[in-house]
Amino acid sequence: MTHRVFNFNAGPSTLPLDVLKIVHEELLDYRGSGMSIMESSHRSPEFDAINNEAMSLVKELLGLGDNFQVMFLTGGASSQFAMIPMNFLGPDQVGAYVDTGTWSTKAIKECEIQGKMHLAASSKDAGFTHIPAPAEITYPDNAAYLHITSNNTIKGTQYHQFPDTGNVPLICDMSSDIASRRIDYSKFSYIYAGAQKNLGPSGVTLGVIRDDLLARCKTGLPTMHSYKTHVEKKSLFNTPPSFGIYIMKLVLEWIKGQGGLEAVEKINRTKKDIIYGLMDEHPDFFKGTAETASRSWMNVTMRLPNEDMEKAFIAEAKESGFVGIKGHRSVGGVRFSMYNAMPLEGVKKAGEFMETFRKANQ
């Protein structure tokens, strides 16, 4: 096998090596079919089994019952920004949103195109360095839903306590932290997530919708923009991203094989403790950009003493086999994205590199 680096890209991001090996083995001839799964019909028995198994694994791993329906969608999570108000926002209602950074801001913009938006809370004035506390989140009685973004890849913040919305549906963009820890997924009426961070390759968006919210979908929508279409047709109304769904199924099996979310959470906790531990030990050199209580487990963001040192850090890291640590172009700095498939070994070695660089440059 060719040399593999430790891939800290924010997305598309690293995939489990065990999964890639299976894909490699099955690429030319999927289980005796004589063709790749990429060539197979999405109506074939082979793909039908993949589709069903992937849906079942999503519900099993997230601890969801039969009152939840799984969809595999296209258009990325960004398409969901428009589909959510399109499906659920009534003429006398508002879509309530918590603004915690770039992606929630984009979701808000799409809601304003479709109808009325209510800003339930925001950390914009603080530079999106924290997650608003549940007590700070307010919305009127005519809120059709409350939308939040559970993890913010650019700002490095994450919800560690979710609001209790009562009868108001709670909708969550979990693109960058789904299946990374144990939470009560059943409290959400709709969860959606681009696959390219924790679940698979880019091109597939997972949607998990509860039946009571599904029943509220508006009628008269364009067929492809109605959630009812995708649920009723098991995501097969049109040709789905079949290869991506196949890889997602393998990733879900890999998560289950690790011991499920309990085991994954334990490893993710250890990984984030390594990097944040170094930052807390040397705060003048590795300065975190997120408030401590809102730190993301998935995306650790920091600044070094100056931009020239950051450039040197990123360049030397790449030479040492750590790629993708440059901060988002909108904020700069350094970012370690540590999704489920990033092995603990990679984070340990990255921590060793950080300490070596600090000693050489402090």
Wavefront OBJ file of the C-alpha trace (Angstrom):
o trace
v 0.000 0.000 0.000
v 1.196 3.512 -0.786
v 2.105 5.843 2.045
v -0.969 7.350 3.738
v -0.936 10.635 5.581
v -2.996 11.612 8.597
v -5.864 13.498 6.973
v -7.235 16.292 9.184
v -9.290 17.894 6.400
v -12.625 19.336 7.490
v -14.503 17.648 4.649
v -14.329 15.669 2.523
v -12.353 14.023 5.251
v -10.661 10.807 6.227
v -12.459 7.493 5.880
v -11.783 4.360 7.941
v -8.924 2.418 6.378
v -10.833 -0.822 6.954
v -13.681 0.565 4.848
v -11.369 1.647 2.056
v -9.870 -1.829 1.944
v -13.322 -3.381 1.503
v -14.148 -0.906 -1.260
v -10.858 -1.766 -2.942
v -11.589 -5.488 -2.778
v -15.156 -5.146 -4.075
v -14.621 -2.372 -6.601
v -14.419 -4.434 -9.788
v -16.724 -7.287 -8.835
v -19.279 -6.653 -6.109
v -19.923 -9.963 -4.367
v -19.891 -12.069 -7.503
v -22.180 -9.827 -9.540
v -19.511 -9.411 -12.204
v -19.636 -5.632 -11.994
v -18.896 -2.765 -9.659
v -21.683 -1.510 -7.437
v -21.125 1.797 -9.251
v -22.372 0.097 -12.412
v -25.301 -1.708 -10.825
v -28.874 -0.577 -11.208
v -30.329 1.146 -8.189
v -33.274 -1.229 -8.689
v -31.066 -4.300 -8.439
v -31.345 -6.775 -5.523
v -27.726 -5.965 -4.604
v -28.346 -2.247 -4.171
v -31.749 -2.756 -2.593
v -30.038 -4.752 0.158
v -27.416 -2.018 0.625
v -30.084 0.684 0.824
v -32.168 -1.200 3.364
v -29.173 -2.181 5.496
v -27.894 1.393 5.589
v -31.284 2.707 6.699
v -31.545 0.045 9.386
v -28.035 0.765 10.683
v -28.742 4.498 10.968
v -31.723 3.848 13.221
v -29.911 1.169 15.217
v -26.816 3.251 15.923
v -28.769 6.413 16.754
v -31.207 4.496 18.930
v -34.303 5.431 16.939
v -37.600 3.590 16.673
v -40.004 2.906 13.855
v -41.442 6.408 14.160
v -38.354 7.725 12.368
v -37.753 7.500 8.628
v -34.343 7.566 6.944
v -33.620 9.349 3.661
v -30.534 9.512 1.472
v -30.656 12.837 -0.333
v -28.559 14.822 -2.785
v -27.680 18.505 -2.998
v -25.661 18.542 0.196
v -26.779 19.872 3.548
v -26.999 23.290 1.881
v -30.054 22.140 -0.096
v -31.717 21.309 3.201
v -31.489 24.964 4.194
v -34.191 25.690 1.589
v -36.136 22.410 1.793
v -36.844 22.779 5.510
v -38.836 26.041 5.311
v -40.279 24.916 1.973
v -41.784 21.839 3.645
v -42.663 23.107 7.118
v -43.090 26.882 7.189
v -46.750 27.903 7.100
v -48.021 31.346 5.981
v -48.690 32.509 9.545
v -45.595 30.943 11.049
v -41.940 31.796 11.519
v -38.891 29.615 11.266
v -36.857 30.057 14.459
v -33.075 29.828 14.158
v -30.061 29.940 16.452
v -27.164 31.578 14.626
v -23.816 30.110 15.658
v -21.752 30.679 12.541
v -21.396 30.349 8.798
v -23.685 27.402 8.134
v -26.539 28.487 10.384
v -26.255 31.953 8.833
v -26.708 30.392 5.399
v -29.720 28.424 6.651
v -31.254 31.648 7.964
v -30.823 33.309 4.577
v -32.696 30.493 2.842
v -35.544 30.695 5.350
v -35.910 34.420 4.680
v -36.362 33.650 0.988
v -39.195 31.231 1.776
v -40.996 33.197 4.491
v -40.534 34.787 7.893
v -37.537 34.077 10.117
v -37.189 34.632 13.851
v -33.705 34.889 15.329
v -34.029 32.803 18.489
v -30.463 33.446 19.669
v -27.075 34.369 18.265
v -23.436 34.496 19.262
v -22.514 36.773 16.356
v -21.690 39.742 18.597
v -19.068 37.581 20.323
v -17.563 36.454 17.023
v -19.379 33.103 17.207
v -16.947 31.953 19.880
v -19.609 30.181 21.947
v -22.955 28.399 21.831
v -25.872 30.335 23.375
v -27.183 28.737 26.544
v -30.623 27.083 26.302
v -32.067 29.835 28.527
v -31.011 32.439 25.957
v -33.024 30.788 23.163
v -36.472 32.341 22.715
v -39.111 32.061 20.012
v -42.793 32.942 19.594
v -45.792 30.609 19.768
v -46.107 30.577 15.985
v -42.661 29.039 15.463
v -42.940 26.193 12.956
v -39.666 24.761 14.248
v -36.389 25.643 15.941
v -33.297 25.074 13.810
v -29.814 24.644 15.273
v -26.400 23.576 13.998
v -24.904 21.112 16.442
v -21.244 21.614 15.513
v -19.583 24.523 13.771
v -16.613 23.455 11.696
v -15.251 26.934 11.017
v -15.539 28.445 14.492
v -14.779 25.249 16.410
v -17.867 25.294 18.655
v -20.349 22.567 19.530
v -23.562 22.094 21.493
v -23.012 20.165 24.714
v -26.539 20.864 25.960
v -29.533 20.944 23.645
v -32.641 23.082 24.193
v -35.909 21.504 25.271
v -38.423 22.780 22.725
v -41.540 21.001 23.972
v -44.089 20.784 21.164
v -41.998 22.870 18.773
v -40.088 20.574 16.387
v -36.337 20.669 16.920
v -34.404 20.494 13.644
v -30.649 20.036 13.639
v -27.878 20.235 11.066
v -25.504 17.540 12.373
v -23.237 17.450 9.344
v -20.009 17.524 11.300
v -20.703 15.565 14.469
v -23.430 13.021 13.787
v -22.738 9.580 15.269
v -19.692 10.887 17.130
v -21.165 10.629 20.628
v -24.166 9.418 22.569
v -27.055 11.868 22.750
v -30.822 11.462 22.742
v -31.373 11.586 18.990
v -35.083 10.897 19.459
v -35.663 14.423 20.778
v -35.031 15.826 17.307
v -37.860 15.980 14.815
v -35.474 16.182 11.884
v -31.735 15.556 11.672
v -29.739 16.058 8.513
v -26.060 15.657 7.783
v -23.738 15.742 4.815
v -21.928 12.412 4.761
v -18.463 13.746 3.997
v -17.276 14.188 7.563
v -18.388 11.278 9.759
v -20.412 9.003 7.491
v -18.825 8.593 4.087
v -17.902 10.436 0.904
v -19.327 13.684 -0.376
v -22.475 13.494 -2.478
v -24.856 11.917 0.050
v -26.905 13.762 2.642
v -28.547 11.795 5.406
v -31.988 12.870 6.563
v -33.774 11.325 9.558
v -37.308 12.570 10.091
v -39.847 11.766 12.783
v -43.319 10.773 11.645
v -45.128 13.601 13.412
v -43.081 16.204 11.535
v -43.313 14.292 8.271
v -47.095 14.550 8.552
v -46.751 18.349 8.579
v -45.086 18.525 5.156
v -46.893 20.941 2.911
v -48.639 19.740 -0.230
v -48.182 21.163 -3.709
v -44.391 21.213 -3.559
v -42.128 20.276 -6.472
v -41.887 16.492 -6.285
v -38.163 16.325 -5.592
v -38.418 18.991 -2.889
v -40.972 17.142 -0.764
v -39.709 14.959 2.048
v -42.755 12.738 1.599
v -41.498 11.785 -1.856
v -38.187 10.501 -0.533
v -39.710 8.656 2.410
v -42.423 6.997 0.342
v -39.980 5.931 -2.363
v -37.218 4.878 0.082
v -34.912 7.482 -1.482
v -35.324 5.804 -4.866
v -37.668 8.258 -6.604
v -34.722 9.173 -8.820
v -31.314 7.558 -9.240
v -29.607 7.985 -5.854
v -25.868 8.443 -5.201
v -25.585 4.680 -4.990
v -21.817 4.402 -4.556
v -21.862 6.927 -1.726
v -24.701 5.076 0.004
v -22.733 1.850 -0.346
v -19.723 3.424 1.373
v -21.957 4.955 4.045
v -23.323 1.497 4.789
v -19.762 0.221 5.228
v -18.901 3.138 7.531
v -21.991 2.462 9.640
v -20.962 -1.190 9.892
v -17.486 -0.034 10.923
v -18.951 2.159 13.681
v -21.022 -0.765 14.910
v -17.938 -2.967 14.828
v -16.048 -0.464 16.988
v -18.677 -0.932 19.676
v -21.221 1.647 18.545
v -21.486 5.221 19.729
v -20.338 4.423 23.252
v -16.963 3.206 22.000
v -16.655 5.935 19.377
v -17.421 8.612 21.956
v -14.731 7.298 24.277
v -12.088 7.503 21.557
v -13.262 10.942 20.417
v -13.090 12.199 23.994
v -9.500 10.973 24.276
v -8.547 12.607 20.968
v -9.910 16.022 21.880
v -8.334 15.846 25.345
v -4.894 15.386 23.769
v -5.057 18.518 21.631
v -6.953 20.722 24.071
v -4.641 19.558 26.825
v -1.651 20.931 24.934
v -3.499 24.158 24.243
v -4.403 24.627 27.899
v -0.848 23.872 28.931
v 0.573 26.452 26.515
v -2.231 29.015 25.954
v 0.115 31.772 24.828
v 1.436 29.626 21.995
v -1.640 27.592 21.003
v -4.495 30.033 21.550
v -7.943 28.501 21.181
v -10.580 30.528 19.340
v -13.629 28.968 21.024
v -14.741 29.496 24.600
v -13.885 26.485 26.750
v -17.484 25.448 27.503
v -18.355 25.426 23.795
v -15.289 23.683 22.407
v -15.895 21.285 19.556
v -14.695 17.708 19.799
v -14.622 17.475 16.021
v -12.905 20.702 14.939
v -10.210 22.164 17.170
v -9.428 25.729 16.085
v -6.461 27.776 17.264
v -4.108 30.614 16.485
v -0.350 30.660 16.921
v 1.657 33.741 18.000
v 1.667 35.202 14.462
v 0.631 34.358 10.903
v 4.164 33.601 9.726
v 4.495 31.004 12.453
v 1.129 29.541 11.462
v 2.314 29.194 7.868
v 5.480 27.470 9.044
v 3.479 25.194 11.349
v 1.128 24.151 8.533
v 3.993 23.598 6.087
v 6.088 21.561 8.510
v 3.043 19.558 9.542
v 2.418 18.601 5.927
v 6.040 17.519 5.537
v 5.586 15.364 8.638
v 2.466 13.680 7.250
v -0.326 15.795 8.788
v -2.480 17.395 6.082
v -5.557 19.603 6.068
v -4.840 21.626 9.217
v -5.054 25.075 7.661
v -7.963 27.022 9.124
v -10.928 27.956 6.970
v -10.126 30.737 4.527
v -12.644 33.040 6.239
v -10.878 32.934 9.615
v -7.331 31.656 9.050
v -5.341 30.019 11.799
v -5.039 26.287 12.377
v -7.747 23.643 12.569
v -7.505 19.967 13.463
v -10.632 18.122 12.284
v -10.863 14.851 14.181
v -13.865 12.938 12.948
v -14.635 9.326 13.831
v -12.274 7.843 11.250
v -9.239 9.823 12.424
v -7.283 7.165 14.334
v -6.127 7.885 17.868
v -2.585 7.246 16.663
v -2.841 10.206 14.286
v -3.923 12.573 17.046
v -1.183 11.344 19.400
v 1.452 11.933 16.731
v -0.033 15.331 15.904
v 0.258 16.243 19.571
v 3.908 15.192 19.545
v 4.482 17.361 16.477
v 2.811 20.345 18.154
v 5.065 20.021 21.183
v 8.201 19.660 19.049
v 7.283 22.714 17.005
v 6.532 24.756 20.108
v 9.860 23.958 21.705
v 11.684 24.894 18.510
v 9.896 28.200 18.037
v 9.033 29.557 21.472
l 1 2 3 4 5 6 7 8 9 10 11 12 13 14 15 16 17 18 19 20 21 22 23 24 25 26 27 28 29 30 31 32 33 34 35 36 37 38 39 40 41 42 43 44 45 46 47 48 49 50 51 52 53 54 55 56 57 58 59 60 61 62 63 64 65 66 67 68 69 70 71 72 73 74 75 76 77 78 79 80 81 82 83 84 85 86 87 88 89 90 91 92 93 94 95 96 97 98 99 100 101 102 103 104 105 106 107 108 109 110 111 112 113 114 115 116 117 118 119 120 121 122 123 124 125 126 127 128 129 130 131 132 133 134 135 136 137 138 139 140 141 142 143 144 145 146 147 148 149 150 151 152 153 154 155 156 157 158 159 160 161 162 163 164 165 166 167 168 169 170 171 172 173 174 175 176 177 178 179 180 181 182 183 184 185 186 187 188 189 190 191 192 193 194 195 196 197 198 199 200 201 202 203 204 205 206 207 208 209 210 211 212 213 214 215 216 217 218 219 220 221 222 223 224 225 226 227 228 229 230 231 232 233 234 235 236 237 238 239 240 241 242 243 244 245 246 247 248 249 250 251 252 253 254 255 256 257 258 259 260 261 262 263 264 265 266 267 268 269 270 271 272 273 274 275 276 277 278 279 280 281 282 283 284 285 286 287 288 289 290 291 292 293 294 295 296 297 298 299 300 301 302 303 304 305 306 307 308 309 310 311 312 313 314 315 316 317 318 319 320 321 322 323 324 325 326 327 328 329 330 331 332 333 334 335 336 337 338 339 340 341 342 343 344 345 346 347 348 349 350 351 352 353 354 355 356 357 358 359 360 361 362
